[in-house]
Amino acid sequence: MFFSDKLLSSKAKALQPYVAGLQPQDCGWVKLNTNENPYPPSPKVLDAIKNINISKLCLYPDGDSFALKKAIADDVDLAPENIFCGNGSDEVLALAFQAFFSGKTNIHTPDISYGFYPVWGNMYDAKLIFHPVTSNFAINPDDYVDAKGVILANPNAPTSLALELDQIEQILLRSLNGVVLVDEAYIDFANVKSAVALLKKYENLLLVRTFSKSHSLAGMRVGYAIGHPFLINALKLVRDSFNSYPLDTLAQTIAIAAIKDRGYLLKTCSQVIETRDKIILRLHELGYHVLPSQTNFILIKTQSAKELYDYLLKNKVLTRYWDKPRLSNYLRVSIGTNEDMEVFYKCVREFTTAKQTKLKSKQL
């Protein structure tokens, strides 16, 4: 056979890629496995699309996404030089690994967090130190001392828990010799404060966000970083070394429209939070333990996690299950519309009732 692993570099052979959630190609699924927003983007996005000058698509886009940077800067009350834009937060995070962690040791991160962090650590030769989260899946700030870099998701995924602002500051104070990267992909669904409030105080703080979750633009792939101009320029240096035109014209135009409609953002996030809190209560009533979520997903504990996952899958309800230590008794479920969650709840109730009936029959 012509194609062989002999053609691969040693780096490629050693990679263990991130495995994303299933993306069904046929209809009829209730998709609760990839933490997408169940609601459409802002109506202003459609207006922006209608008004796009198609003739400009023959030209390269603004490589620095200045108009989008300005819109984001206005939203967080900073300057455009504090903003960096990329193709989804995953690209921004990968660039940050290259700019700040590549080839370094003593880079601290939780042992249970976003599955891409260890992949990038391996890809860019960053020696990660994984601190175990507590038995309740909480991140302990006391673990993060004298780090040469810190990578945190806040709120964390897949745990759905969040650190308070003073806890983030504790970590910053103990790790002043490295970049502290806080991935705020889910911050709009949380009742904790964003670390934006700390940016003017700590020059080593870098925040990464995405339009995929709260702005309902997962299909558009737009992400950004917020930080000191020195950090932003470092991201530009890496980006421009291989791709100086990352965000296309359509993506920039659509993202600008989305971030300017804060009223719609608050409305849809509030709806997701309301639905989330209701389903948590209903699951409690069925006897399930659910972590107190600060995100647009929940983490459910059950000894029958794999069985429940399979039962839901059989009924065309997609959730996320990991056959990994400490997570094998948990199921992660994205928050869909009220109708989506009703379908999910009915399946869980049917599964639970069947399990209880079977257990009672064995006891007789």
C-alpha positions as CSV (number, residue, x, y, z in Angstrom):
1,M,0.0,0.0,0.0
2,F,1.4,3.4,-1.0
3,F,0.1,5.3,2.0
4,S,1.9,4.3,5.1
5,D,2.8,5.6,8.5
6,K,6.3,5.9,7.1
7,L,5.1,9.0,5.3
8,L,4.1,10.6,8.6
9,S,6.3,12.8,10.7
10,S,7.1,11.6,14.2
11,K,4.9,14.4,15.5
12,A,1.9,13.3,13.5
13,K,2.4,9.7,14.6
14,A,2.3,10.7,18.3
15,L,-0.9,12.9,18.1
16,Q,-4.1,11.8,19.8
17,P,-6.7,14.2,18.3
18,Y,-9.7,15.7,20.0
19,V,-12.9,13.8,19.3
20,A,-15.8,16.1,18.7
21,G,-19.5,15.2,19.4
22,L,-21.5,13.4,16.7
23,Q,-22.9,15.5,13.9
24,P,-25.9,13.6,12.5
25,Q,-26.6,13.9,8.8
26,D,-30.2,12.9,8.8
27,C,-33.3,14.6,10.3
28,G,-35.3,14.0,13.4
29,W,-32.6,14.2,16.0
30,V,-32.7,16.2,19.3
31,K,-29.1,17.4,19.3
32,L,-27.9,17.9,22.9
33,N,-24.3,16.9,22.5
34,T,-22.2,19.8,21.4
35,N,-23.3,22.8,23.5
36,E,-24.7,24.8,20.6
37,N,-27.3,27.5,21.2
38,P,-30.7,26.2,20.3
39,Y,-31.9,29.6,19.2
40,P,-31.1,31.3,15.9
41,P,-28.7,34.3,15.7
42,S,-29.9,37.8,16.2
43,P,-32.3,39.1,13.5
44,K,-29.7,41.8,12.8
45,V,-27.5,39.1,11.4
46,L,-30.0,38.4,8.7
47,D,-30.2,42.1,7.9
48,A,-26.4,42.2,7.7
49,I,-26.3,39.3,5.3
50,K,-28.9,40.9,3.1
51,N,-26.8,44.1,2.9
52,I,-23.5,42.5,2.2
53,N,-21.8,43.8,-0.9
54,I,-21.1,40.5,-2.8
55,S,-18.7,42.3,-5.2
56,K,-16.2,42.6,-2.3
57,L,-15.8,38.8,-2.1
58,C,-13.3,39.0,-4.9
59,L,-11.0,40.8,-2.5
60,Y,-9.2,39.4,0.5
61,P,-10.8,40.3,3.8
62,D,-9.3,42.7,6.3
63,G,-6.6,40.5,7.9
64,D,-6.8,42.2,11.2
65,S,-10.7,42.3,11.4
66,F,-10.5,45.9,12.6
67,A,-14.2,46.7,12.4
68,L,-15.0,43.6,14.3
69,K,-12.3,44.3,16.9
70,K,-13.8,47.8,17.3
71,A,-17.2,46.3,17.9
72,I,-15.9,43.8,20.5
73,A,-13.8,46.5,22.2
74,D,-16.8,48.7,22.5
75,D,-18.7,45.8,24.1
76,V,-16.1,45.2,26.8
77,D,-15.1,48.8,27.2
78,L,-11.6,48.4,26.0
79,A,-9.6,49.5,22.9
80,P,-9.2,47.6,19.6
81,E,-5.6,46.9,20.3
82,N,-6.8,44.8,23.2
83,I,-8.6,42.4,20.8
84,F,-7.5,39.6,18.5
85,C,-9.9,37.7,16.2
86,G,-9.7,34.2,14.7
87,N,-11.6,31.3,13.2
88,G,-13.4,30.2,16.3
89,S,-11.9,30.2,19.8
90,D,-10.2,26.9,18.9
91,E,-7.9,28.6,16.5
92,V,-7.3,31.5,18.9
93,L,-6.5,29.0,21.7
94,A,-4.1,27.0,19.4
95,L,-2.3,30.3,18.5
96,A,-2.0,31.1,22.2
97,F,-0.4,27.7,22.9
98,Q,2.1,28.5,20.2
99,A,2.8,32.0,21.3
100,F,3.0,31.5,25.1
101,F,3.4,27.8,26.0
102,S,5.2,26.0,23.2
103,G,8.4,24.3,24.4
104,K,7.8,25.4,28.0
105,T,7.4,23.3,31.1
106,N,5.4,23.9,34.3
107,I,2.2,24.8,32.4
108,H,-0.8,24.2,34.8
109,T,-4.3,23.1,33.9
110,P,-7.1,21.0,35.5
111,D,-7.1,17.3,34.8
112,I,-10.8,17.5,33.8
113,S,-11.4,20.3,31.4
114,Y,-11.8,21.0,27.6
115,G,-10.4,18.0,25.8
116,F,-8.4,20.1,23.3
117,Y,-6.0,21.4,25.9
118,P,-3.9,18.2,26.1
119,V,-4.0,17.8,22.4
120,W,-2.5,21.3,21.8
121,G,0.0,20.6,24.7
122,N,1.2,17.6,22.8
123,M,1.1,19.3,19.4
124,Y,3.2,22.3,20.5
125,D,5.5,20.6,23.1
126,A,4.0,22.3,26.1
127,K,4.6,20.2,29.2
128,L,1.3,20.4,31.0
129,I,0.9,19.7,34.7
130,F,-2.7,18.4,35.3
131,H,-4.1,19.3,38.7
132,P,-6.9,17.0,39.8
133,V,-10.2,18.7,40.4
134,T,-11.8,18.0,43.7
135,S,-14.3,15.2,44.4
136,N,-17.0,17.7,43.5
137,F,-15.2,18.7,40.3
138,A,-14.2,22.1,41.6
139,I,-10.9,23.7,40.6
140,N,-8.7,24.5,43.6
141,P,-6.9,27.8,43.1
142,D,-4.3,26.7,45.7
143,D,-2.9,24.2,43.2
144,Y,-1.8,26.9,40.8
145,V,1.4,28.3,42.3
146,D,4.6,29.5,40.5
147,A,3.3,28.3,37.1
148,K,5.0,29.4,33.9
149,G,1.5,29.3,32.3
150,V,-2.0,28.5,33.3
151,I,-4.9,27.3,31.1
152,L,-8.4,27.4,32.6
153,A,-11.9,27.2,31.2
154,N,-14.2,29.3,33.3
155,P,-16.9,28.1,33.5
156,N,-15.2,24.8,33.1
157,A,-16.2,22.1,30.6
158,P,-17.5,19.4,30.9
159,T,-18.1,20.1,34.6
160,S,-20.3,23.2,34.1
161,L,-18.8,24.8,37.3
162,A,-17.2,28.2,37.6
163,L,-14.6,30.1,39.7
164,E,-15.4,33.4,41.3
165,L,-13.5,36.5,40.2
166,D,-11.4,36.6,43.4
167,Q,-10.4,33.0,42.8
168,I,-9.1,33.9,39.3
169,E,-7.2,36.7,40.9
170,Q,-5.6,34.4,43.4
171,I,-4.3,32.3,40.5
172,L,-3.0,35.4,38.7
173,L,-1.2,36.6,41.8
174,R,0.6,33.3,42.2
175,S,1.6,33.0,38.5
176,L,2.9,36.4,37.5
177,N,5.8,34.8,35.5
178,G,3.5,33.2,32.9
179,V,0.4,33.9,30.8
180,V,-2.8,33.0,32.6
181,L,-5.3,32.0,29.8
182,V,-8.9,31.9,30.8
183,D,-11.3,30.4,28.3
184,E,-14.6,32.2,28.8
185,A,-16.6,30.3,26.1
186,Y,-19.6,29.9,28.5
187,I,-19.3,33.1,30.6
188,D,-22.6,34.6,29.3
189,F,-24.5,31.7,30.9
190,A,-22.9,32.2,34.3
191,N,-23.7,34.2,37.4
192,V,-20.0,34.9,38.1
193,K,-18.2,38.0,36.8
194,S,-16.0,37.8,33.7
195,A,-12.3,38.3,34.3
196,V,-12.4,41.3,32.0
197,A,-12.5,43.3,35.2
198,L,-8.9,42.2,35.9
199,L,-7.4,43.0,32.6
200,K,-6.2,46.5,33.4
201,K,-4.5,45.1,36.6
202,Y,-2.8,42.0,35.2
203,E,-0.8,42.3,32.0
204,N,-0.3,38.5,31.9
205,L,-4.1,37.7,31.7
206,L,-5.5,36.6,28.3
207,L,-9.2,35.9,27.9
208,V,-10.5,33.8,25.0
209,R,-14.2,33.9,23.9
210,T,-16.4,32.5,21.1
211,F,-19.4,33.5,19.1
212,S,-20.4,29.9,18.9
213,K,-22.3,29.6,22.2
214,S,-24.2,32.6,23.4
215,H,-24.2,34.4,20.0
216,S,-25.6,31.3,18.2
217,L,-22.9,31.4,15.5
218,A,-21.3,27.9,15.8
219,G,-21.6,27.5,12.1
220,M,-19.7,30.7,11.4
221,R,-16.5,30.0,13.4
222,V,-15.6,33.3,15.0
223,G,-13.6,33.6,18.2
224,Y,-11.5,36.3,19.9
225,A,-9.0,37.0,22.6
226,I,-8.9,40.0,25.0
227,G,-5.7,41.1,26.6
228,H,-2.8,43.5,26.9
229,P,-1.5,44.7,23.5
230,F,1.8,42.8,24.1
231,L,-0.1,39.5,24.2
232,I,-2.3,40.5,21.3
233,N,0.8,41.3,19.2
234,A,2.3,37.9,20.1
235,L,-0.9,36.2,18.7
236,K,-0.6,38.3,15.5
237,L,3.0,37.3,15.2
238,V,2.1,33.6,15.2
239,R,-1.0,34.1,13.0
240,D,0.8,36.0,10.4
241,S,3.5,33.4,10.2
242,F,1.1,31.0,8.4
243,N,-2.3,32.7,7.8
244,S,-2.6,36.4,7.5
245,Y,-6.3,36.4,6.4
246,P,-8.0,34.2,9.0
247,L,-11.6,35.6,9.2
248,D,-13.5,35.9,5.9
249,T,-15.5,39.0,5.0
250,L,-18.9,37.3,5.7
251,A,-17.8,36.1,9.1
252,Q,-16.6,39.5,10.1
253,T,-19.8,41.2,8.9
254,I,-22.1,38.7,10.7
255,A,-20.2,38.8,13.9
256,I,-20.3,42.6,14.1
257,A,-24.1,42.5,13.7
258,A,-24.4,39.8,16.4
259,I,-22.2,41.5,19.1
260,K,-24.0,44.8,18.6
261,D,-27.3,43.3,19.5
262,R,-26.8,42.8,23.3
263,G,-30.5,42.9,23.9
264,Y,-31.0,39.7,21.9
265,L,-28.0,38.1,23.5
266,L,-29.4,38.7,27.0
267,K,-32.8,37.4,25.9
268,T,-31.6,34.1,24.5
269,C,-29.1,33.5,27.3
270,S,-31.9,34.1,29.8
271,Q,-34.1,31.6,28.1
272,V,-31.4,29.0,28.1
273,I,-30.7,29.6,31.8
274,E,-34.4,29.3,32.6
275,T,-34.7,26.1,30.7
276,R,-31.5,24.7,32.3
277,D,-32.7,25.4,35.8
278,K,-36.1,23.8,35.2
279,I,-34.6,20.6,33.8
280,I,-32.2,20.4,36.7
281,L,-35.1,20.5,39.2
282,R,-37.0,17.8,37.2
283,L,-34.0,15.5,37.1
284,H,-33.6,16.0,40.9
285,E,-37.2,14.8,41.3
286,L,-36.3,11.7,39.3
287,G,-33.4,11.0,41.8
288,Y,-30.5,12.2,39.7
289,H,-27.6,14.3,41.0
290,V,-26.8,17.3,38.7
291,L,-23.9,19.6,39.2
292,P,-25.0,23.3,39.7
293,S,-24.4,24.5,36.2
294,Q,-23.1,27.9,35.1
295,T,-23.2,27.0,31.4
296,N,-25.6,26.0,28.6
297,F,-25.2,22.3,29.5
298,I,-25.5,20.1,32.5
299,L,-23.5,17.2,33.9
300,I,-25.7,14.4,35.3
301,K,-24.4,11.7,37.7
302,T,-25.7,8.2,37.4
303,Q,-24.3,4.7,37.7
304,S,-26.2,3.9,34.5
305,A,-24.6,6.7,32.4
306,K,-23.7,4.5,29.4
307,E,-27.0,2.7,29.5
308,L,-28.9,6.0,29.6
309,Y,-26.7,7.4,26.8
310,D,-27.5,4.4,24.6
311,Y,-31.2,4.6,25.4
312,L,-31.3,8.2,24.4
313,L,-29.3,7.5,21.3
314,K,-31.8,4.8,20.4
315,N,-34.5,7.4,20.7
316,K,-32.6,9.9,18.5
317,V,-31.5,12.1,21.4
318,L,-27.8,12.9,21.2
319,T,-25.9,13.6,24.5
320,R,-22.2,13.2,25.4
321,Y,-20.6,10.3,27.3
322,W,-17.0,9.7,28.0
323,D,-15.7,6.2,29.0
324,K,-12.9,7.8,31.0
325,P,-11.8,7.7,34.7
326,R,-14.0,10.0,36.9
327,L,-16.4,10.7,34.0
328,S,-17.8,7.3,33.2
329,N,-20.7,7.8,35.6
330,Y,-21.7,11.1,34.1
331,L,-23.6,12.3,31.1
332,R,-23.3,15.8,29.6
333,V,-26.4,17.3,28.1
334,S,-26.6,20.6,26.2
335,I,-29.6,22.8,26.9
336,G,-32.0,22.9,24.0
337,T,-35.3,24.5,23.5
338,N,-38.1,23.7,26.0
339,E,-39.5,21.3,23.4
340,D,-36.1,19.6,23.0
341,M,-35.7,19.2,26.8
342,E,-39.3,17.8,27.1
343,V,-38.3,15.0,24.7
344,F,-35.1,14.4,26.6
345,Y,-36.9,14.4,30.0
346,K,-39.6,11.9,28.8
347,C,-36.9,9.5,27.6
348,V,-35.0,9.8,30.9
349,R,-38.2,9.2,32.8
350,E,-39.1,6.2,30.7
351,F,-35.6,4.8,31.2
352,T,-35.6,5.5,35.0
353,T,-39.1,3.9,35.4
354,A,-38.0,0.8,33.5
355,K,-34.8,0.5,35.6
356,Q,-36.8,0.8,38.8
357,T,-39.4,-1.8,37.7
358,K,-36.7,-4.2,36.8
359,L,-35.0,-3.7,40.2
360,K,-38.2,-4.3,42.1
361,S,-38.9,-7.5,40.1
362,K,-35.5,-8.9,41.1
363,Q,-36.2,-8.1,44.7
364,L,-39.5,-10.1,44.8
